[in-house]
């Protein structure tokens, strides 16, 4: 018979043994359904939670820490440990996802998922996607305040990154970096050489081994501030950063339309019970073209919250601001007035362009009041004039002017017949502003208004949740060439965008310039701006770039002089049934094919290096006819030089030869093809 002391000793030993077992790291292997992409997720008492990424047996990312430090509402206790309670079994899902007003009518996602239940009402969700990447997010069952989030990427080697720094930087006032328009060219450096003092906004690209690319971004961004990344000076490492919650703001900034943060709290977010924090995405692609087709930002976004989207109308927009209202050959003074906008409306109507925008200037300046309209503008009259010509009007609005009386503004202008708002100069992504995006999207939807966000961060899934939000800036688009120095390289940037910024969703780049500067010929000009690169480079951007609400940036009278290009641009759809990137290399060139019905549009651009590209049109189906626009023989000297050629195909069905066009791209050049092709194509199905 065992005495009580021996029994007590045995119980103590059992507790010690159990405690030792619990202290051992717990490791879980999550693989994509095809088994080619693997993440090992480890819970350790000493190291916390880490995960890695392995692709085709090649380690891309070593164990990297993730975590949250929270003040839990009950008791206000500071909680930083992520103690595991239980882990779910791997769940497989393959799902069709409706994707209206995007690059594809429908997307598909194929992934495996694990859910880890943690103490204190927190859970952690991981997914691994075929041909897509690895993503994770936290879900908080309890209301809490998040003091900080740990985001870390420890890459296997000191890979090269292509990263956009925030534009503003002051070493003595680091908080100035949190006020940014999210517009800058890319810097390409080894990760260890990124300036550790400067923040980079997302998406950010890492060039891995064997041609593998890793693009870092986030989606479903609400109830939380946006993520920045920065180098640490250590080999292969990036760490996360967030803007702290605003404590005191003041009206000011551009024309008194912004809210400037004067003081911040010591935490980053107030999180309500049931909040799903943003997905942290590491897109993984085996080649550059595959990366440019990645849809994870959309697939991981929250589903559509609207029951009726039939009223949402994408389309082209005749835009006034870039061309500085510069029309000629008229008997009135051009500017912000009724006669000028009637001219824009007539131009849009004549060319089948869906919208005209009234950019900054229609409301009284410095008042931040959208009910004070300048006397030169009669909005009700212009709305009637436009409606009679089947054209919709969109109004520009500064952030504070729109937010201060949002519902009254939306109701008033919706009742008048206005079709949407271009909302500008948020220039922040702290929690207050990320919440504004969702409130503004919901309010616009309530009154059947489309929205276009400028001075904005990347889409981050909002266009799936509220598809009336058709476009976002968050891009150093063509407007930069009104003022950028001659050293600014827009052409190089154009060949990087489709692989980086565009992975997050559509962008209001505002292409369409008819004054096209060959290499060495560009100079900034506010009133009569030009593009860099060739005319065909500009034409191709309407296919290469994704913009459901797509601007025609130049003046109507400039388009009237270029009728062939104008007719072509106006005919190009802004949403698509299918999209495939046929070829490309980051920073060098890209060729994209998009289909609407039986018509394919194929667009390609190059950097300043001229090149010849073979385009196999037989991939598109049974080709009947096509027209293509290519750089002219002298496009390297005069950017506007181009040629158009039309081809009718006879009996392709009975031919065993593919139809291949070899196109020459001048420095900064491009090409555009419009192809009628019926029957099945050879690209297969997207599974991202």
C-alpha positions as CSV (number, residue, x, y, z in Angstrom):
1,X,0.0,0.0,0.0
2,X,1.4,3.4,-1.0
3,X,1.6,5.9,1.8
4,X,0.4,9.4,1.3
5,X,3.9,10.9,1.0
6,X,4.8,8.6,-1.9
7,X,1.5,9.4,-3.5
8,X,2.1,13.1,-3.1
9,X,5.6,12.7,-4.6
10,X,4.2,10.8,-7.6
11,X,1.6,13.5,-8.2
12,X,4.3,16.2,-8.1
13,X,6.4,14.3,-10.5
14,X,3.4,13.9,-12.8
15,X,2.8,17.7,-12.7
16,X,6.5,18.4,-13.5
17,X,6.5,15.9,-16.3
18,X,3.2,17.3,-17.7
19,X,4.5,20.8,-17.4
20,X,7.7,19.9,-19.2
21,X,5.7,18.3,-22.0
22,X,3.5,21.4,-22.3
23,X,6.6,23.6,-22.4
24,X,8.0,21.8,-25.5
25,X,7.4,23.6,-28.8
26,X,4.3,22.4,-30.7
27,X,4.8,22.3,-34.4
28,X,2.2,22.1,-37.1
29,X,2.7,21.6,-40.8
30,X,0.3,23.3,-43.2
31,X,0.7,22.6,-46.9
32,X,-1.1,23.9,-49.9
33,X,-3.5,21.3,-51.5
34,X,-0.9,20.4,-54.1
35,X,1.7,20.0,-51.4
36,X,4.2,22.4,-53.1
37,X,3.9,25.3,-50.6
38,X,4.5,24.5,-46.9
39,X,4.5,26.5,-43.7
40,X,5.6,25.1,-40.4
41,X,3.8,26.9,-37.5
42,X,5.5,26.6,-34.1
43,X,4.2,27.5,-30.7
44,X,7.0,27.8,-28.1
45,X,7.1,29.1,-24.5
46,X,10.4,30.7,-25.2
47,X,10.0,31.9,-28.8
48,X,6.3,32.6,-29.0
49,X,4.7,31.9,-32.4
50,X,6.8,31.5,-35.5
51,X,6.2,30.3,-39.1
52,X,8.3,29.7,-42.1
53,X,7.6,29.3,-45.9
54,X,9.0,26.6,-48.1
55,X,8.3,26.4,-51.8
56,X,9.1,23.3,-53.9
57,X,11.5,22.3,-51.1
58,X,13.3,25.6,-51.2
59,X,13.3,27.6,-47.9
60,X,12.1,31.1,-48.7
61,X,11.6,32.4,-45.2
62,X,13.1,31.1,-41.9
63,X,11.0,31.0,-38.7
64,X,9.5,34.5,-38.3
65,X,7.7,35.9,-35.2
66,X,4.1,37.0,-35.1
67,X,2.1,38.3,-32.1
68,X,-0.2,40.8,-30.5
69,X,0.2,42.8,-27.3
70,X,-3.3,43.6,-25.9
71,X,-5.1,45.3,-23.1
72,X,-8.0,42.9,-22.6
73,X,-11.2,44.8,-21.6
74,X,-12.0,42.6,-18.6
75,X,-9.5,43.7,-16.0
76,X,-7.4,45.8,-18.4
77,X,-4.6,43.2,-18.1
78,X,-1.7,43.5,-20.5
79,X,-1.5,40.2,-22.5
80,X,1.3,39.5,-24.9
81,X,1.7,35.7,-24.9
82,X,-0.1,33.6,-27.5
83,X,-0.8,30.4,-25.5
84,X,-2.3,27.6,-27.6
85,X,-5.5,25.9,-26.4
86,X,-6.1,23.7,-29.4
87,X,-5.5,23.4,-33.1
88,X,-8.0,22.4,-35.7
89,X,-7.4,19.7,-38.3
90,X,-6.4,20.9,-41.8
91,X,-9.5,21.9,-43.8
92,X,-9.4,21.8,-47.6
93,X,-11.5,24.2,-49.7
94,X,-11.9,24.9,-53.3
95,X,-14.3,27.7,-53.9
96,X,-15.7,29.8,-56.8
97,X,-15.7,33.5,-55.9
98,X,-17.9,36.0,-57.9
99,X,-15.7,38.9,-58.8
100,X,-17.8,41.6,-60.6
101,X,-16.1,44.7,-61.9
102,X,-12.6,43.2,-61.8
103,X,-10.1,41.4,-64.0
104,X,-12.2,38.3,-64.1
105,X,-15.9,37.5,-63.9
106,X,-15.2,34.7,-61.4
107,X,-12.2,33.7,-59.5
108,X,-11.3,30.4,-57.8
109,X,-9.4,29.7,-54.6
110,X,-7.9,26.4,-53.6
111,X,-6.4,26.3,-50.1
112,X,-5.8,24.4,-46.9
113,X,-6.6,26.0,-43.6
114,X,-5.8,25.6,-39.9
115,X,-7.4,27.5,-37.0
116,X,-5.5,27.8,-33.7
117,X,-7.5,28.7,-30.6
118,X,-5.5,30.7,-28.1
119,X,-6.2,31.9,-24.6
120,X,-8.0,35.2,-23.8
121,X,-10.5,35.0,-26.7
122,X,-8.0,35.1,-29.5
123,X,-7.6,32.7,-32.5
124,X,-5.1,32.5,-35.3
125,X,-6.1,31.4,-38.8
126,X,-3.5,30.2,-41.4
127,X,-4.1,29.3,-45.0
128,X,-1.8,28.0,-47.8
129,X,-2.9,28.4,-51.4
130,X,-2.1,26.5,-54.6
131,X,-0.1,29.0,-56.8
132,X,-0.9,31.7,-54.4
133,X,0.9,32.0,-51.1
134,X,0.6,31.8,-47.3
135,X,-1.7,34.1,-45.2
136,X,-2.6,34.5,-41.6
137,X,-4.9,36.6,-39.5
138,X,-5.9,37.1,-35.9
139,X,-9.5,37.0,-34.7
140,X,-10.5,38.5,-31.3
141,X,-13.6,37.3,-29.6
142,X,-13.2,39.9,-26.9
143,X,-13.1,43.7,-27.0
144,X,-9.5,44.9,-26.5
145,X,-7.0,47.6,-27.1
146,X,-4.0,46.5,-29.2
147,X,-0.8,48.1,-28.0
148,X,1.3,46.6,-30.8
149,X,1.5,43.8,-33.3
150,X,4.6,41.8,-34.1
151,X,5.1,41.2,-37.8
152,X,8.4,39.8,-38.9
153,X,9.8,38.4,-42.1
154,X,13.2,36.6,-41.8
155,X,14.1,35.6,-45.3
156,X,16.5,32.7,-45.9
157,X,19.1,34.9,-47.5
158,X,19.7,38.6,-48.0
159,X,17.4,38.7,-51.0
160,X,16.8,41.8,-53.0
161,X,13.6,43.8,-52.4
162,X,11.7,46.3,-54.6
163,X,10.1,48.6,-52.1
164,X,8.2,51.9,-52.1
165,X,9.4,54.2,-49.3
166,X,6.9,56.7,-47.9
167,X,7.8,60.1,-49.4
168,X,8.0,62.2,-46.3
169,X,10.9,61.6,-43.9
170,X,12.3,63.6,-41.0
171,X,14.7,61.8,-38.7
172,X,13.8,64.2,-35.9
173,X,10.0,63.7,-36.4
174,X,9.5,60.1,-37.4
175,X,5.7,60.3,-37.1
176,X,5.6,62.5,-40.2
177,X,6.0,59.2,-42.2
178,X,2.5,58.2,-41.1
179,X,1.0,61.1,-43.2
180,X,1.6,59.9,-46.8
181,X,-0.2,59.8,-50.1
182,X,1.2,56.3,-50.8
183,X,2.8,57.5,-54.0
184,X,6.5,56.9,-54.8
185,X,8.8,55.1,-57.2
186,X,10.4,51.8,-56.2
187,X,13.8,51.4,-54.6
188,X,15.6,48.1,-55.3
189,X,18.2,47.0,-52.8
190,X,19.3,44.0,-50.7
191,X,17.0,43.8,-47.7
192,X,19.9,44.6,-45.3
193,X,20.5,47.8,-47.2
194,X,17.0,49.2,-46.9
195,X,17.1,52.4,-44.7
196,X,16.0,51.1,-41.3
197,X,14.8,54.7,-40.4
198,X,12.3,54.8,-43.3
199,X,9.0,53.1,-43.6
200,X,7.9,51.2,-46.7
201,X,4.2,50.9,-47.6
202,X,2.6,47.8,-49.2
203,X,2.7,45.9,-51.4
204,X,6.5,45.2,-51.3
205,X,8.3,42.7,-53.5
206,X,11.1,40.3,-52.5
207,X,13.1,38.5,-55.2
208,X,13.7,35.0,-53.9
209,X,15.9,32.2,-55.2
210,X,15.4,30.3,-58.5
211,X,13.2,33.1,-59.9
212,X,10.6,32.8,-57.1
213,X,8.9,36.1,-56.1
214,X,7.4,36.9,-52.7
215,X,5.0,39.9,-52.6
216,X,4.0,41.1,-49.1
217,X,0.7,42.8,-48.6
218,X,-2.5,42.8,-46.5
219,X,-6.2,42.6,-47.1
220,X,-9.5,42.9,-45.2
221,X,-8.1,46.0,-43.6
222,X,-10.7,47.4,-41.2
223,X,-10.9,47.9,-37.4
224,X,-7.1,48.2,-37.6
225,X,-4.3,50.5,-39.0
226,X,-2.4,49.7,-42.2
227,X,0.9,47.8,-42.0
228,X,4.3,49.3,-42.9
229,X,7.5,47.4,-43.2
230,X,11.1,48.5,-42.7
231,X,14.5,47.0,-42.8
232,X,16.6,46.4,-39.7
233,X,20.0,46.3,-41.2
234,X,20.2,42.6,-40.6
235,X,20.5,40.2,-43.5
236,X,17.2,39.3,-45.0
237,X,14.9,40.8,-42.3
238,X,11.9,43.1,-42.4
239,X,9.7,44.1,-39.5
240,X,6.3,45.7,-39.2
241,X,5.2,49.1,-38.0
242,X,1.8,50.8,-37.6
243,X,0.6,54.3,-37.0
244,X,-0.6,54.8,-33.4
245,X,-4.2,55.7,-32.8
246,X,-4.9,59.5,-33.2
247,X,-5.4,61.3,-29.9
248,X,-5.7,64.9,-31.2
249,X,-6.4,66.0,-34.8
250,X,-6.8,69.5,-36.4
251,X,-8.3,70.6,-39.7
252,X,-5.7,71.8,-42.1
253,X,-3.4,70.5,-44.9
254,X,-4.3,70.8,-48.6
255,X,-6.9,73.6,-48.9
256,X,-8.1,72.9,-45.4
257,X,-9.5,69.6,-46.5
258,X,-7.5,67.2,-44.3
259,X,-7.4,66.2,-40.6
260,X,-3.8,66.4,-39.4
261,X,-2.7,64.3,-36.4
262,X,-1.1,66.4,-33.8
263,X,-0.8,63.8,-31.0
264,X,-1.1,60.0,-30.9
265,X,-2.0,57.4,-28.2
266,X,0.3,54.7,-27.0
267,X,-1.7,52.0,-28.8
268,X,-2.5,51.3,-32.4
269,X,-6.1,50.1,-32.3
270,X,-9.4,49.8,-30.4
271,X,-10.7,46.3,-31.4
272,X,-14.4,45.4,-30.9
273,X,-15.5,42.0,-29.9
274,X,-15.5,39.6,-32.8
275,X,-13.1,41.7,-34.9
276,X,-11.2,39.9,-37.6
277,X,-7.8,41.6,-38.0
278,X,-6.3,42.0,-41.5
279,X,-4.9,39.1,-43.4
280,X,-1.1,39.2,-43.6
281,X,-0.3,37.8,-47.1
282,X,3.0,36.5,-48.5
283,X,2.2,35.9,-52.2
284,X,4.5,33.3,-53.7
285,X,5.0,32.9,-57.4
286,X,7.4,30.7,-59.3
287,X,7.7,33.2,-62.1
288,X,6.9,36.9,-62.7
289,X,3.9,36.4,-64.9
290,X,2.3,34.2,-62.2
291,X,2.8,36.9,-59.6
292,X,1.0,39.5,-61.8
293,X,-2.1,37.2,-61.9
294,X,-2.2,36.6,-58.1
295,X,-5.7,37.3,-56.7
296,X,-5.2,36.6,-53.0
297,X,-5.9,40.2,-52.0
298,X,-9.4,39.9,-53.5
299,X,-10.0,36.2,-52.5
300,X,-9.2,36.8,-48.8
301,X,-11.3,40.0,-48.5
302,X,-14.6,40.0,-46.7
303,X,-17.5,39.0,-49.0
304,X,-19.8,41.5,-50.6
305,X,-22.1,43.3,-48.2
306,X,-24.5,44.6,-50.8
307,X,-27.6,42.7,-51.9
308,X,-28.1,44.6,-55.1
309,X,-25.2,45.6,-57.3
310,X,-27.1,46.0,-60.6
311,X,-26.9,49.8,-60.4
312,X,-23.1,49.9,-60.3
313,X,-21.7,51.0,-63.6
314,X,-18.0,50.9,-64.4
315,X,-16.6,52.8,-67.3
316,X,-14.4,55.5,-68.8
317,X,-14.1,59.1,-67.4
318,X,-13.3,62.3,-69.3
319,X,-11.1,64.0,-66.8
320,X,-10.4,67.7,-66.5
321,X,-7.6,68.2,-63.9
322,X,-4.6,66.6,-65.6
323,X,-5.1,68.6,-68.8
324,X,-5.7,71.7,-66.8
325,X,-9.1,72.4,-68.6
326,X,-7.1,73.2,-71.7
327,X,-9.5,73.1,-74.6
328,X,-9.0,75.3,-77.7
329,X,-10.9,76.5,-80.7
330,X,-13.9,77.5,-78.7
331,X,-15.7,80.8,-78.3
332,X,-15.6,80.8,-74.5
333,X,-12.9,81.1,-71.8
334,X,-12.0,77.5,-70.7
335,X,-11.9,76.8,-67.0
336,X,-14.2,75.7,-64.2
337,X,-17.4,76.9,-65.6
338,X,-20.6,75.6,-67.3
339,X,-19.5,76.1,-70.9
340,X,-16.3,74.1,-70.3
341,X,-18.1,71.2,-68.7
342,X,-20.8,71.1,-71.3
343,X,-17.9,70.8,-73.8
344,X,-16.5,67.8,-71.8
345,X,-20.0,66.3,-71.7
346,X,-20.5,66.6,-75.4
347,X,-17.1,65.0,-76.0
348,X,-18.0,62.1,-73.7
349,X,-21.3,61.6,-75.3
350,X,-19.9,61.6,-78.8
351,X,-17.4,59.0,-78.0
352,X,-19.5,56.7,-75.8
353,X,-17.6,57.7,-72.6
354,X,-19.7,56.9,-69.5
355,X,-18.6,59.7,-67.1
356,X,-17.3,63.2,-66.8
357,X,-15.6,64.2,-63.5
358,X,-15.7,67.7,-62.0
359,X,-12.4,67.7,-60.1
360,X,-11.3,70.2,-57.5
361,X,-12.6,73.7,-58.0
362,X,-16.4,73.2,-58.4
363,X,-16.9,73.8,-54.6
364,X,-15.7,77.0,-53.0
365,X,-12.1,76.7,-52.0
366,X,-10.8,76.7,-48.4
367,X,-14.4,76.1,-47.0
368,X,-14.4,72.3,-46.8
369,X,-18.1,72.6,-47.5
370,X,-19.6,70.6,-50.4
371,X,-22.8,72.6,-50.3
372,X,-21.0,75.8,-51.3
373,X,-20.7,75.7,-55.1
374,X,-18.8,78.3,-57.1
375,X,-21.1,80.7,-59.0
376,X,-19.7,79.7,-62.3
377,X,-21.1,76.2,-61.9
378,X,-24.8,75.3,-62.1
379,X,-24.8,71.7,-61.1
380,X,-28.5,70.8,-61.5
381,X,-28.3,72.2,-65.1
382,X,-25.2,70.2,-65.9
383,X,-26.7,67.0,-64.5
384,X,-29.7,67.4,-66.7
385,X,-27.5,68.3,-69.7
386,X,-25.4,65.2,-69.1
387,X,-28.3,62.9,-68.6
388,X,-29.9,63.9,-71.9
389,X,-26.6,62.8,-73.5
390,X,-26.3,59.5,-71.5
391,X,-23.3,60.7,-69.5
392,X,-23.0,60.6,-65.7
393,X,-21.2,63.2,-63.5
394,X,-18.8,62.4,-60.7
395,X,-17.7,65.0,-58.2
396,X,-14.3,65.4,-56.5
397,X,-14.5,65.8,-52.7
398,X,-11.8,66.5,-50.1
399,X,-11.7,64.0,-47.2
400,X,-12.8,66.3,-44.4
401,X,-15.5,68.1,-46.5
402,X,-17.0,64.6,-47.3
403,X,-16.7,63.1,-43.8
404,X,-18.0,66.0,-41.8
405,X,-21.6,65.6,-43.2
406,X,-21.4,62.4,-45.1
407,X,-25.0,61.3,-45.3
408,X,-26.4,64.7,-46.1
409,X,-23.8,65.1,-48.9
410,X,-24.6,61.7,-50.4
411,X,-28.3,62.1,-50.2
412,X,-28.3,65.6,-51.6
413,X,-26.1,64.8,-54.6
414,X,-27.7,61.4,-55.3
415,X,-31.1,63.1,-55.4
416,X,-29.7,65.7,-57.8
417,X,-28.5,62.9,-60.1
418,X,-24.7,62.8,-59.4
419,X,-23.4,59.3,-60.0
420,X,-20.4,59.2,-57.6
421,X,-17.5,60.8,-55.7
422,X,-13.8,60.9,-56.1
423,X,-12.7,61.3,-52.4
424,X,-9.2,62.7,-51.9
425,X,-6.5,63.6,-49.4
426,X,-7.0,61.1,-46.6
427,X,-3.2,60.6,-46.7
428,X,-3.2,58.3,-43.7
429,X,-4.1,54.7,-42.8
430,X,-4.4,54.8,-39.0
431,X,-7.4,53.1,-37.6
432,X,-9.6,56.2,-37.8
433,X,-9.0,56.5,-41.5
434,X,-9.3,52.8,-42.4
435,X,-12.7,53.0,-40.6
436,X,-13.6,56.0,-42.8
437,X,-13.2,54.0,-46.0
438,X,-15.8,51.5,-44.9
439,X,-18.2,54.1,-43.6
440,X,-17.8,56.1,-46.9
441,X,-18.2,53.0,-49.0
442,X,-21.4,52.0,-47.1
443,X,-22.9,55.5,-47.3
444,X,-22.2,55.8,-51.0
445,X,-23.8,52.4,-51.6
446,X,-26.9,53.4,-49.6
447,X,-27.5,56.2,-52.1
448,X,-26.3,54.3,-55.1
449,X,-23.1,56.2,-55.7
450,X,-19.8,54.8,-57.0
451,X,-16.6,55.9,-55.2
452,X,-13.0,56.4,-56.3
453,X,-10.5,56.9,-53.4
454,X,-7.5,59.2,-53.9
455,X,-4.8,60.2,-51.4
456,X,-5.4,56.5,-50.5
457,X,-3.7,53.3,-49.5
458,X,-3.9,50.1,-51.6
459,X,-7.4,48.6,-52.1
460,X,-6.9,45.9,-49.4
461,X,-10.1,44.0,-50.2
462,X,-12.6,46.9,-49.9
463,X,-13.6,46.5,-53.6
464,X,-14.9,43.0,-52.9
465,X,-16.8,44.0,-49.8
466,X,-18.2,47.2,-51.4
467,X,-18.0,46.8,-55.2
468,X,-19.3,50.3,-55.7
469,X,-15.8,51.4,-54.7
470,X,-14.5,51.0,-58.3
471,X,-11.0,52.5,-58.0
472,X,-8.2,53.6,-55.7
473,X,-5.1,55.7,-56.2
474,X,-2.2,54.6,-54.0
475,X,0.0,54.8,-57.1
476,X,2.5,57.3,-58.5
477,X,0.4,57.7,-61.6
478,X,0.6,59.9,-64.6
479,X,-0.3,63.0,-62.6
480,X,3.3,63.0,-61.3
481,X,4.5,64.1,-64.7
482,X,2.9,67.5,-64.3
483,X,5.7,68.4,-61.8
484,X,8.2,65.5,-61.5
485,X,11.9,66.4,-62.4
486,X,13.4,65.0,-65.6
487,X,15.2,62.3,-63.5
488,X,11.8,60.8,-62.6
489,X,11.6,57.4,-64.4
490,X,7.9,56.7,-65.1
491,X,8.6,54.2,-67.8
492,X,10.6,52.0,-65.4
493,X,7.9,52.3,-62.8
494,X,5.2,51.2,-65.3
495,X,7.0,47.9,-65.8
496,X,7.1,47.3,-62.0
497,X,3.5,48.3,-61.1
498,X,1.7,45.2,-62.6
499,X,3.8,42.9,-60.5
500,X,3.6,44.8,-57.2
501,X,1.0,47.5,-56.6
502,X,-1.6,45.9,-58.9
503,X,-1.5,42.6,-56.9
504,X,-3.5,44.5,-54.3
505,X,-6.2,45.5,-56.7
506,X,-7.2,48.2,-59.2
507,X,-5.6,51.6,-59.4
508,X,-6.4,55.0,-60.8
509,X,-3.2,55.6,-62.8
510,X,-5.0,58.0,-65.2
511,X,-3.3,57.1,-68.5
512,X,-4.2,58.3,-72.0
513,X,-1.7,61.1,-72.8
514,X,-1.5,62.3,-76.4
515,X,1.7,64.2,-75.9
516,X,4.3,61.5,-75.7
517,X,8.0,62.2,-74.9
518,X,10.7,59.9,-76.2
519,X,13.7,59.2,-74.0
520,X,15.4,62.4,-73.0
521,X,12.6,64.6,-74.3
522,X,10.4,64.8,-71.2
523,X,10.1,67.9,-69.0
524,X,7.5,68.8,-66.4
525,X,4.8,71.1,-67.5
526,X,1.7,71.9,-65.4
527,X,-0.6,73.3,-68.0
528,X,0.3,71.1,-71.0
529,X,1.7,67.9,-69.5
530,X,3.2,64.9,-71.3
531,X,3.8,61.3,-70.7
532,X,7.2,59.5,-70.9
533,X,7.5,56.8,-73.5
534,X,5.6,56.2,-76.7
535,X,2.0,56.6,-77.8
536,X,1.6,52.8,-77.9
537,X,2.9,52.6,-74.4
538,X,0.0,54.8,-73.3
539,X,-2.5,52.7,-75.4
540,X,-1.2,49.5,-73.9
541,X,-1.7,50.7,-70.3
542,X,-5.4,50.5,-70.8
543,X,-5.0,46.7,-70.9
544,X,-1.9,46.2,-68.8
545,X,-3.3,48.2,-65.9
546,X,-6.6,47.4,-64.1
547,X,-9.0,50.2,-63.6
548,X,-12.8,49.7,-63.5
549,X,-13.3,53.4,-63.5
550,X,-10.6,54.5,-66.0
551,X,-9.7,58.1,-66.7
552,X,-8.9,59.6,-70.1
553,X,-6.5,62.2,-68.8
554,X,-5.9,64.4,-71.8
555,X,-8.0,67.3,-73.1
556,X,-10.9,66.7,-75.4
557,X,-9.4,68.9,-78.1
558,X,-6.2,66.8,-78.0
559,X,-8.3,63.6,-78.4
560,X,-10.2,65.2,-81.3
561,X,-6.9,65.6,-83.1
562,X,-6.1,61.9,-82.6
563,X,-9.4,60.3,-83.6
564,X,-8.1,56.8,-84.2
565,X,-6.5,56.6,-80.8
566,X,-9.5,58.1,-79.2
567,X,-11.9,55.7,-80.8
568,X,-9.7,52.8,-79.7
569,X,-9.3,53.9,-76.1
570,X,-13.1,54.6,-75.7
571,X,-13.9,51.1,-77.0
572,X,-11.6,49.2,-74.5
573,X,-13.7,47.7,-71.6
574,X,-12.8,48.5,-68.0
575,X,-14.0,45.1,-66.5
576,X,-13.2,41.7,-67.9
577,X,-14.4,38.1,-68.3
578,X,-10.8,36.7,-68.1
579,X,-7.3,38.0,-67.7
580,X,-4.0,36.2,-68.3
581,X,-0.4,37.5,-68.2
582,X,1.3,35.9,-71.1
583,X,4.8,37.0,-70.3
584,X,6.8,39.4,-68.3
585,X,9.7,40.3,-66.1
586,X,9.6,42.8,-63.2
587,X,11.0,46.1,-64.3
588,X,11.6,45.0,-67.9
589,X,8.3,44.2,-69.8
590,X,4.9,42.6,-69.5
591,X,2.3,41.3,-72.0
592,X,-1.3,40.9,-70.7
593,X,-4.4,39.5,-72.5
594,X,-7.9,40.3,-71.3
595,X,-11.2,39.0,-72.7
596,X,-14.6,40.5,-72.9
597,X,-17.0,38.3,-74.8
598,X,-15.4,37.1,-78.0
599,X,-12.9,40.0,-78.1
600,X,-9.4,39.8,-76.6
601,X,-7.3,42.8,-76.0
602,X,-3.5,42.2,-75.7
603,X,-1.3,44.9,-74.4
604,X,2.5,45.0,-73.8
605,X,5.0,47.6,-72.6
606,X,8.7,47.7,-72.2
607,X,11.1,49.8,-70.1
608,X,13.6,51.9,-71.9
609,X,15.2,48.8,-73.5
610,X,13.8,48.2,-77.0
611,X,12.8,44.6,-77.6
612,X,11.0,42.2,-80.0
613,X,8.2,40.0,-78.6
614,X,6.4,37.1,-80.2
615,X,2.7,37.0,-79.4
616,X,0.9,33.7,-80.2
617,X,-2.6,34.8,-81.0
618,X,-3.8,31.2,-81.5
619,X,-3.7,30.8,-77.7
620,X,-6.8,33.0,-77.6
621,X,-9.1,30.6,-79.6
622,X,-10.1,30.6,-83.3
623,X,-8.9,33.9,-84.5
624,X,-11.1,35.6,-87.1
625,X,-9.6,39.1,-87.4
626,X,-7.4,41.4,-85.5
627,X,-6.0,44.9,-85.5
628,X,-2.8,46.0,-83.8
629,X,-1.1,49.2,-82.9
630,X,2.7,49.3,-82.7
631,X,5.5,51.8,-82.3
632,X,6.3,53.6,-85.5
633,X,9.7,53.5,-87.1
634,X,10.7,56.8,-85.5
635,X,9.0,56.3,-82.1
636,X,12.4,56.3,-80.4
637,X,12.7,60.0,-81.6
638,X,9.1,61.1,-81.6
639,X,7.1,59.3,-79.0
640,X,3.7,59.9,-80.7
641,X,4.8,57.9,-83.8
642,X,2.7,54.7,-84.2
643,X,1.3,52.4,-86.9
644,X,-2.0,50.6,-87.1
645,X,-2.6,47.4,-89.1
646,X,-5.6,45.2,-89.6
647,X,-5.6,41.5,-90.5
648,X,-8.4,39.1,-91.5
649,X,-7.7,35.5,-90.9
650,X,-9.0,32.9,-93.4
651,X,-9.6,29.3,-92.4
652,X,-7.6,29.2,-89.2
653,X,-9.6,26.2,-88.1
654,X,-8.1,24.2,-91.0
655,X,-4.5,25.3,-90.3
656,X,-2.0,23.5,-88.2
657,X,0.1,26.7,-87.9
658,X,-0.2,29.1,-85.0
659,X,-0.8,32.8,-85.7
660,X,2.2,34.5,-84.2
661,X,2.9,38.2,-84.5
662,X,6.4,39.6,-83.8
663,X,6.1,43.1,-82.5
664,X,8.9,45.6,-82.0
665,X,8.8,47.8,-79.0
666,X,10.8,51.0,-79.1
667,X,12.5,52.4,-76.0
668,X,9.7,53.1,-73.5
669,X,7.4,51.5,-76.1
670,X,4.3,49.3,-76.2
671,X,1.8,47.6,-78.4
672,X,-2.0,46.9,-78.3
673,X,-3.9,44.3,-80.2
674,X,-7.7,43.9,-80.5
675,X,-8.5,40.3,-81.5
676,X,-11.8,38.6,-82.4
677,X,-11.3,35.0,-81.4
678,X,-14.1,32.4,-80.8
679,X,-13.9,29.0,-79.3
680,X,-11.8,27.7,-76.4
681,X,-8.5,29.2,-75.4
682,X,-5.5,27.3,-74.1
683,X,-4.8,29.0,-70.8
684,X,-6.7,26.7,-68.4
685,X,-8.3,27.9,-65.2
686,X,-7.1,30.2,-62.5
687,X,-6.7,28.5,-59.1
688,X,-5.4,31.1,-56.7
